[in-house]
Amino acid sequence: MELNSMTLAISLSIFTLLILGFVLYRHKQLHFLALAFEHLPKPIIITDQRARILTVNRAFCDITGYPPEDVIGQTPAVFNSGRQDESFYRQLWYELQRNGHWQGEVWNKRKNGEEYAERLTIASFRYPFRKQRYYVGTLTDISQNKADEATIERLAYYDTLTLLPNRKLLENTLQKALKKPNETKASGAVLFIDLDDFKSLNDTCGHGMGDLLLVEVARRIHACLDFEDATVGRWGSDEFVVILENLSSKLALNDAIQQAEWIQSKLSEPFTLNGLEYFSACCIGIALFDHRHSAQELLKKADSALHHAKRSGRNCIYTFDPSIQQALVQKLELEKDLRHALNEAQFELYLQPQVNSGGCLIGAEALIRWNHPQKGMISPADFIPLAEKSGLIVGIGDWVQEEACRLLAGWKTHPTLAKATLSINVSEQQLRHRDFVAKTLNSLNVCGIEPAQLKLEITESAVMLNLDECADKLCQLKQHGLEFSMDDFGTGYSSLSNIRALPLDQLKIDQSFVRNLLEDKSNQTLTQTIITMSEALGLEIIAEGVETEDQKLALEEMGCHLFQGYYFGKPLAYTDFMAYVETAGACFKNS
């Protein structure tokens, strides 16, 4: 009996020691867990089922700025920044209850009032044998990520100088506007704005001054927008775009024009740039919304209206006209075809006779014609401006020169054309090309012709853009025996001293003087002055555009004895010109 009592006592003692050891072990475990929770680098928050905060760790306090005693017993609403509305939190709790977890981005507020973005993960759990639910949340501060994303977005979608939306964001904004349901039958408009003569400010005062103007222009345009749903952005360089949404369909055009006029008036007021007073102006093209078209198509319409406004002068406004677009499309198609014309041998030279007072042929002017395979003969007035704008004029001019030399070479053994001169037009771009002299001499040498038989016709405007450079090139060619004629003389802005600086052989009276020579006294005076001046300078004089016997006689009386015009012969294809030579009984000067 005593042994059993002793055994029981020992067993109880051992059990007590075991229980005590287990309790101490669990306490030590909990202590370790508490230390781990406190020192985890990940911010953690634990709440009860009513969202009251039970505990937070040190990392949470560091990121929010709140000590534990300020938040324990509170709800997470204490961190609310106000950026998310009630519906956001209702959806959060709904998903948390349904799935047992939630993850997403939340904007909260630190104790100092600073707002920050966090990526939050919440999970629910229960203690064993308990019904009460608890929630544990872990978060990551992603404020720097958001700041980086904002910087990337700003660089991608905003102009760094004016801070306005850039071209990409404008296109996106316009595309969204065009895709909106149009149940209200609302309309809208695009205004394309271009500053007049902005390049001059950059060239004279530097790009820094130009940037100051652009910033101020952006501010003024933004300040004078009269419509709530309006967006202004910088398209590029000195171009800005305004998008007006939700305009009344009936008044859309009128509202857009009024807005454009208001912008113009504000931009016409003087600017002060680093103490310098500067006056600016702008042209504006307007296109109304068409929900059937894309943003790019609508912007093209506004841009074409802008180009029409700029052609009309400074400070002009123009609304899009479908006929303009059609003309622009045709122009682009023509330019595309023009790029293939040289390689596909679609050009040919027509020759217009030049005669003296006795009616003898002294030479001809070579005039380019484009025989389009589908559109037939295209006037130089239609394709030469395109060639000049696109830079193709240099290659076309080289072809004309080479072809003219080839024709002259073929006339060497001709009984009546062996000493004829052939005049060709030289464009401003061709004249300024660095290889102009070398290419001209090479054409002469390859064909083996007398340089004096090739007469280069230049215009006043082409030469006066860079007189010294052009004079130097012409003098180099003059040393090799080439002759030069100033075409369209009297229509430009050259002075007598400039004319004397050039190695000219001939002045050509423009047809605009000849056309009204008999009726217009001022034309008679100007024509007589040109003839008298040419005699004083020892230059040959020829009149173009002579169409009647009376015009010829009047010019002869004034002292002009060389002529070109329909009265003597229109521009002829080569075979027709050769037939003309054979039947006209042509005679030639001996020089």
C-alpha positions in Angstrom: 0.0 0.0 0.0 2.8 2.4 0.9 4.6 1.4 -2.2 1.6 2.2 -4.3 1.2 5.6 -2.6 4.8 6.4 -3.2 4.6 5.3 -6.8 1.5 7.5 -7.4 3.3 10.5 -5.7 6.3 10.0 -7.9 4.1 9.7 -11.0 2.2 12.9 -10.1 5.5 14.7 -9.5 6.8 13.6 -12.9 3.5 14.6 -14.6 3.7 17.9 -12.9 7.3 18.4 -14.0 6.2 17.4 -17.5 3.3 19.8 -17.5 5.5 22.6 -16.2 8.2 21.8 -18.8 5.6 21.8 -21.6 4.2 25.1 -20.3 7.7 26.6 -20.2 8.5 25.2 -23.6 5.3 26.7 -25.1 6.0 30.0 -23.4 9.5 30.0 -24.9 8.0 29.1 -28.3 5.5 32.0 -28.0 8.3 34.3 -26.9 10.3 33.3 -30.0 7.2 33.8 -32.1 6.5 37.2 -30.6 10.1 38.3 -31.2 10.0 37.0 -34.8 6.7 38.9 -35.4 8.1 42.1 -33.9 11.3 41.9 -36.0 9.9 40.7 -39.3 10.9 43.3 -42.0 7.4 42.9 -43.6 4.8 45.2 -42.1 2.0 43.1 -40.4 -1.3 44.1 -38.9 -3.8 41.8 -37.1 -7.4 42.6 -36.4 -10.4 40.8 -34.9 -13.6 40.0 -36.8 -14.9 43.5 -36.2 -11.7 44.9 -37.8 -10.4 46.3 -34.5 -6.6 46.3 -34.6 -5.2 43.8 -32.1 -1.5 44.2 -32.8 1.0 45.6 -35.3 4.7 44.9 -35.7 7.7 47.4 -35.7 7.9 47.4 -39.5 4.2 48.5 -39.7 4.9 51.3 -37.3 8.0 52.4 -39.3 6.0 52.6 -42.5 2.9 54.3 -41.1 4.6 56.5 -38.5 2.0 55.4 -35.9 3.2 53.8 -32.6 1.2 50.7 -31.4 -0.7 52.5 -28.7 -2.1 55.0 -31.3 -3.7 52.3 -33.4 -4.5 49.2 -31.2 -8.2 49.2 -30.6 -8.8 51.4 -33.7 -9.9 50.1 -37.1 -7.8 50.5 -40.3 -10.0 53.4 -41.3 -7.5 55.5 -39.3 -5.1 55.1 -42.3 -7.7 56.0 -44.9 -6.5 58.6 -47.5 -9.9 59.2 -49.0 -8.7 58.1 -52.5 -10.9 55.0 -52.4 -14.6 55.4 -52.0 -17.0 53.2 -49.9 -17.8 50.9 -52.8 -14.1 50.0 -53.0 -14.1 48.8 -49.4 -17.5 47.0 -49.7 -16.0 45.0 -52.6 -12.9 44.3 -50.6 -14.8 42.9 -47.6 -17.1 40.9 -49.9 -14.2 39.2 -51.6 -12.5 38.6 -48.2 -15.5 36.9 -46.7 -16.1 34.8 -49.8 -12.6 33.7 -50.6 -10.9 34.1 -47.2 -8.2 36.4 -48.7 -7.8 39.6 -50.7 -4.9 41.3 -52.5 -4.7 44.6 -54.2 -3.3 48.2 -54.1 -4.5 50.8 -51.6 -3.7 54.4 -51.1 -3.3 55.1 -47.3 -2.1 58.0 -45.2 0.8 58.1 -42.8 0.6 59.8 -39.4 2.2 62.9 -40.9 -0.5 63.2 -43.5 1.6 62.0 -46.4 -0.3 59.7 -48.8 1.4 56.5 -50.0 0.6 53.5 -52.1 0.8 50.0 -50.7 0.3 46.5 -52.0 -1.9 44.8 -49.3 -2.6 41.1 -48.8 -5.2 40.1 -46.2 -6.0 36.5 -45.0 -8.5 35.3 -42.4 -7.9 32.6 -39.8 -9.5 31.0 -36.7 -8.0 29.6 -33.5 -8.7 25.8 -33.1 -12.0 25.1 -31.4 -13.0 28.8 -31.7 -15.6 30.4 -34.0 -14.1 33.9 -33.9 -12.4 34.9 -37.1 -9.2 37.0 -37.2 -7.5 38.8 -40.0 -3.8 39.3 -40.7 -2.6 41.8 -43.3 0.8 42.2 -44.8 1.8 45.2 -46.9 4.5 46.6 -49.1 5.2 50.3 -49.7 5.1 50.8 -53.5 5.2 54.6 -53.4 8.5 54.7 -55.3 7.1 52.3 -57.9 4.1 54.6 -58.4 6.4 57.6 -58.6 8.6 55.8 -61.2 5.4 54.8 -63.2 4.2 58.4 -63.1 7.6 59.6 -64.4 7.5 57.0 -67.2 3.9 58.0 -68.1 4.8 61.7 -68.0 7.8 61.1 -70.4 5.7 58.9 -72.6 2.5 61.0 -72.8 3.5 64.6 -71.9 5.7 67.2 -73.5 8.7 67.9 -71.3 8.9 71.6 -72.1 5.2 72.7 -71.8 4.0 69.8 -69.6 1.0 69.5 -72.0 -0.2 66.2 -73.4 2.0 65.2 -76.4 1.1 63.8 -79.8 0.5 60.2 -78.5 -1.8 61.2 -75.7 -3.7 63.7 -78.0 -4.3 60.9 -80.4 -5.5 58.5 -77.6 -7.8 61.2 -76.2 -9.3 62.0 -79.5 -9.8 58.3 -80.3 -11.6 57.8 -77.0 -13.8 60.8 -77.7 -14.7 59.5 -81.1 -15.6 56.0 -79.7 -18.0 57.4 -77.0 -21.6 56.5 -77.5 -23.3 59.5 -79.3 -26.9 59.1 -78.0 -27.0 62.9 -77.3 -26.0 63.7 -80.8 -23.1 65.9 -79.4 -20.3 66.9 -81.7 -16.8 68.2 -81.2 -13.9 69.8 -83.0 -10.2 69.7 -83.5 -8.2 72.9 -83.7 -4.7 72.7 -85.2 -2.6 75.7 -84.3 0.7 76.8 -85.8 2.7 79.9 -84.8 3.6 82.3 -87.6 7.3 82.9 -88.2 8.5 81.0 -85.2 11.7 80.0 -86.9 12.8 83.6 -87.1 12.7 83.9 -83.3 14.8 80.8 -82.9 17.3 81.9 -85.6 17.7 85.5 -84.3 17.4 85.1 -80.5 18.2 81.4 -80.0 16.3 78.3 -79.1 16.1 79.2 -75.4 14.0 82.3 -76.3 11.9 80.1 -78.5 11.3 77.7 -75.6 10.2 80.6 -73.4 7.6 81.6 -76.1 6.3 78.0 -76.4 5.8 77.7 -72.6 3.9 81.0 -72.5 1.8 80.1 -75.6 0.9 76.8 -73.9 -0.2 78.7 -70.8 -2.3 81.2 -72.7 -4.1 78.6 -74.9 -4.9 76.5 -71.8 -6.1 79.6 -69.9 -8.5 80.8 -72.6 -10.3 77.5 -73.3 -14.0 78.2 -72.8 -15.3 74.6 -72.8 -15.2 72.1 -69.9 -14.5 69.1 -72.0 -11.4 70.6 -73.7 -7.9 69.3 -74.1 -4.9 71.2 -75.3 -1.6 69.5 -76.2 1.7 70.2 -78.0 1.8 68.4 -81.4 5.4 69.2 -82.0 7.8 72.2 -82.6 5.5 75.2 -82.7 2.3 73.3 -83.3 -0.5 72.8 -80.8 -3.8 70.9 -80.9 -7.0 71.7 -79.0 -9.8 69.0 -78.8 -13.3 70.3 -78.0 -15.8 67.6 -76.9 -19.5 67.7 -76.3 -20.4 70.6 -78.5 -23.9 71.2 -79.7 -24.2 69.6 -83.2 -26.0 72.7 -84.5 -23.5 75.2 -83.0 -20.3 73.1 -83.2 -18.7 75.0 -86.1 -19.7 78.4 -84.7 -18.3 77.4 -81.2 -15.1 76.1 -82.7 -14.5 79.3 -84.7 -15.2 81.5 -81.7 -12.8 79.5 -79.6 -10.2 79.8 -82.4 -10.7 83.5 -82.6 -10.3 83.8 -78.8 -7.0 81.9 -79.0 -5.8 84.1 -81.8 -6.6 87.3 -79.9 -4.7 86.1 -76.8 -1.7 85.0 -78.8 -1.6 88.3 -80.6 -1.0 90.2 -77.4 2.7 91.0 -76.7 4.9 88.5 -74.9 7.7 89.5 -72.6 10.6 87.1 -73.0 13.6 87.8 -70.8 12.7 91.5 -70.9 12.2 91.5 -74.7 8.8 92.4 -76.0 7.8 90.0 -78.8 4.7 89.9 -80.9 3.4 86.6 -82.3 0.5 85.4 -84.4 -0.9 82.0 -85.4 -2.9 80.2 -88.1 -5.6 77.7 -87.1 -7.2 74.8 -89.0 -10.5 73.4 -87.8 -12.1 70.1 -88.4 -15.4 68.9 -86.9 -15.9 65.4 -85.4 -17.0 62.7 -87.7 -17.5 59.5 -85.6 -17.1 57.4 -88.7 -13.5 58.3 -89.0 -10.4 57.6 -86.9 -8.4 60.1 -84.8 -5.6 60.1 -87.4 -8.1 60.9 -90.2 -9.6 63.7 -88.3 -6.2 65.2 -87.4 -5.3 65.0 -91.1 -8.4 67.1 -91.9 -7.5 69.7 -89.3 -3.9 69.7 -90.6 -4.9 70.2 -94.2 -7.2 73.1 -93.1 -4.2 74.6 -91.2 -2.0 74.4 -94.4 -4.8 76.2 -96.3 -4.9 78.9 -93.6 -1.1 79.3 -93.8 -1.2 79.7 -97.5 -3.8 82.5 -97.1 -1.4 84.6 -95.0 -0.6 85.3 -91.3 -3.2 85.0 -88.5 -5.8 83.1 -90.5 -8.5 80.6 -89.6 -9.8 78.0 -92.0 -12.3 75.2 -91.6 -11.9 71.9 -93.3 -13.3 71.6 -96.8 -13.6 68.0 -98.4 -12.4 69.4 -101.7 -9.1 70.4 -99.9 -8.7 66.8 -98.8 -9.3 65.5 -102.3 -6.8 67.9 -103.7 -4.3 66.8 -101.0 -4.8 63.1 -101.8 -4.3 63.8 -105.5 -1.2 65.8 -104.7 0.3 62.9 -102.7 -0.5 60.4 -105.4 1.1 62.7 -108.0 4.2 63.0 -105.8 4.4 59.2 -105.4 4.2 58.8 -109.2 6.7 61.5 -109.7 9.3 59.5 -107.8 9.0 56.7 -110.4 8.8 59.0 -113.5 12.6 59.3 -113.9 13.4 55.6 -113.7 10.6 54.7 -116.0 11.5 57.3 -118.7 8.2 59.2 -118.5 9.8 62.6 -119.1 10.5 64.2 -122.4 11.8 67.5 -123.7 9.6 69.8 -125.8 11.4 72.5 -127.7 10.0 76.0 -128.2 11.5 78.0 -131.1 13.4 81.3 -130.4 13.6 83.7 -133.4 15.0 87.0 -134.4 13.2 90.0 -136.1 13.6 88.4 -139.5 11.8 85.3 -138.3 15.0 83.2 -138.5 15.3 80.4 -135.9 18.3 81.2 -133.5 17.7 78.3 -131.1 15.1 76.9 -128.7 14.2 76.5 -125.1 13.9 73.0 -123.8 10.8 72.5 -121.6 10.2 69.4 -119.7 7.0 67.5 -120.1 5.7 64.5 -118.1 3.8 61.9 -120.1 2.1 59.9 -117.4 1.2 56.3 -118.4 -2.4 56.6 -117.0 -3.0 60.4 -116.7 -1.5 61.5 -119.9 0.5 64.7 -120.3 0.8 66.6 -117.0 1.5 70.3 -116.9 4.9 71.4 -115.4 2.8 73.9 -113.3 1.4 70.8 -111.5 4.5 68.7 -111.0 7.5 71.2 -110.8 6.3 72.7 -107.4 6.0 69.1 -106.1 9.5 68.3 -107.4 10.9 71.4 -105.7 9.1 70.6 -102.4 10.2 66.9 -102.3 13.8 67.6 -103.5 13.3 65.6 -106.7 13.9 68.7 -108.7 17.7 68.2 -108.6 17.5 64.8 -110.2 15.0 66.0 -112.7 17.2 69.1 -113.5 20.2 66.8 -114.0 18.2 64.7 -116.5 17.1 67.8 -118.4 20.7 69.0 -118.6 22.0 65.6 -119.8 19.1 65.2 -122.3 19.7 68.7 -123.7 23.4 68.0 -124.2 22.5 64.7 -125.9 20.2 66.6 -128.3 22.9 69.2 -129.1 25.4 66.4 -129.7 22.9 65.0 -132.3 22.7 68.3 -134.0 26.5 68.5 -134.7 26.1 67.3 -138.2 22.7 68.7 -138.9 22.9 71.2 -141.9 20.9 73.9 -140.1 21.1 73.1 -136.3 24.8 72.6 -135.9 25.2 76.1 -134.4 21.9 76.4 -132.6 21.7 77.2 -128.9 19.5 75.3 -126.5 18.3 77.0 -123.3 17.4 75.0 -120.2 16.0 76.1 -116.8 18.1 75.6 -113.7 16.3 75.5 -110.4 17.4 77.2 -107.2 18.1 73.8 -105.5 20.0 72.5 -108.5 22.1 75.7 -108.6 22.9 75.4 -104.9 23.9 71.8 -105.1 27.6 71.3 -104.3 28.2 69.2 -107.4 26.4 71.5 -109.8 29.5 72.8 -111.6 31.1 69.4 -111.8 28.0 67.7 -113.2 27.4 70.4 -115.8 30.9 70.2 -117.1 30.7 66.4 -117.1 27.6 66.5 -119.2 29.3 68.8 -121.8 32.4 66.6 -121.9 30.6 63.3 -122.2 28.5 64.6 -125.2 31.4 66.6 -126.7 29.5 69.8 -127.4 30.5 73.4 -127.5 29.7 75.0 -124.1 28.3 78.2 -125.7 25.5 76.2 -127.3 24.1 75.3 -123.9 22.4 78.3 -122.3 21.5 78.1 -118.6 18.4 80.1 -117.6 18.3 81.2 -114.0 15.7 83.2 -112.1 16.2 86.3 -110.0 14.8 84.7 -106.9 17.0 81.6 -107.2 20.2 83.7 -107.5 19.4 86.3 -104.9 18.9 83.8 -102.1 22.7 83.3 -102.0 24.2 85.7 -104.5 27.9 85.2 -103.6 27.7 81.4 -103.9 25.7 81.4 -107.1 27.9 84.1 -108.7 31.0 82.0 -107.9 29.5 78.9 -109.6 28.4 80.8 -112.6 31.8 82.4 -113.0 33.5 79.0 -112.9 31.2 77.7 -115.7 31.6 81.0 -117.6 35.4 80.3 -117.8 34.5 77.1 -119.7 32.4 79.0 -122.2 28.8 78.5 -121.0 26.2 81.3 -121.5 23.6 82.5 -119.0 20.2 84.1 -119.3 18.2 85.6 -116.5 14.7 84.3 -116.8 11.5 86.2 -115.8 13.5 89.3 -115.4 11.7 92.2 -113.7 9.5 90.0 -111.6 12.0 89.5 -108.8 13.8 91.8 -106.4 17.4 92.1 -107.8 19.2 95.3 -107.9 21.4 96.7 -110.7 24.6 96.0 -108.7 23.5 92.4 -108.2 22.9 91.9 -111.9 26.4 93.3 -112.7 27.9 90.8 -110.2 26.7 87.9 -112.4 28.3 86.8 -115.7 25.1 87.1 -117.7 24.8 87.1 -121.4 21.0 87.7 -121.8 18.0 89.1 -120.0 14.6 87.6 -120.7 11.5 89.9 -120.5 8.8 88.0 -118.6 5.6 87.2 -120.4 3.6 89.1 -117.7 5.0 92.4 -119.2 4.4 91.3 -122.8 0.8 90.1 -122.2 -0.6 93.6 -121.5 2.1 95.5 -123.3 -0.3 97.3 -125.7 -2.9 98.3 -123.1 -0.9 99.0 -119.9 1.3 102.1 -120.0 3.2 101.0 -116.9 4.1 97.8 -118.6 5.4 99.7 -121.6 7.5 101.9 -119.3 8.9 98.9 -117.4 9.7 97.0 -120.6 11.4 99.9 -122.1 13.5 100.4 -119.0 14.6 96.7 -119.0 15.6 97.0 -122.7 17.5 100.2 -122.2 19.3 98.7 -119.2 20.3 95.6 -121.0 21.8 97.7 -123.8 23.7 99.7 -121.3 25.1 96.5 -119.7 25.9 95.0 -123.1 23.4 92.1 -122.6 21.3 90.4 -125.2 17.5 90.9 -124.7 14.8 88.4 -125.6 11.0 88.6 -124.9 8.9 85.5 -124.0 5.2 85.1 -124.3 4.9 87.0 -127.6 1.5 85.9 -129.1 0.6 88.6 -131.7 2.2 90.6 -134.5 1.4 93.9 -132.7 3.3 92.7 -129.6 6.3 91.9 -131.8 6.2 95.2 -133.5 5.9 97.1 -130.3 8.9 95.3 -128.8 11.0 95.9 -131.9 10.2 99.6 -131.7 11.5 99.5 -128.1 14.7 97.8 -129.2 14.0 94.1 -128.5 14.8 91.9 -131.6 14.7 88.4 -130.2 11.4 86.6 -129.4 9.8 83.4 -128.1 6.1 82.7 -127.9 3.1 81.1 -129.5 3.1 83.6 -132.4 6.3 81.9 -133.6 5.7 78.4 -132.4 4.4 76.5 -129.4 6.5 74.0 -127.5 6.9 71.0 -129.7 7.8 67.3 -129.2 11.3 66.6 -130.7 10.0 65.0 -133.9 7.6 67.9 -134.5 10.3 70.4 -133.8 12.6 68.8 -136.4 9.8 68.9 -138.9 9.3 72.6 -138.0 13.0 73.3 -138.7 12.8 71.6 -142.1 9.6 73.4 -143.2 10.3 76.9 -141.7 13.3 77.5 -143.9 15.2 78.3 -140.7 18.4 80.4 -140.6 20.9 80.8 -137.8 23.3 83.3 -136.5 26.9 82.6 -137.2 28.3 83.3 -133.7 
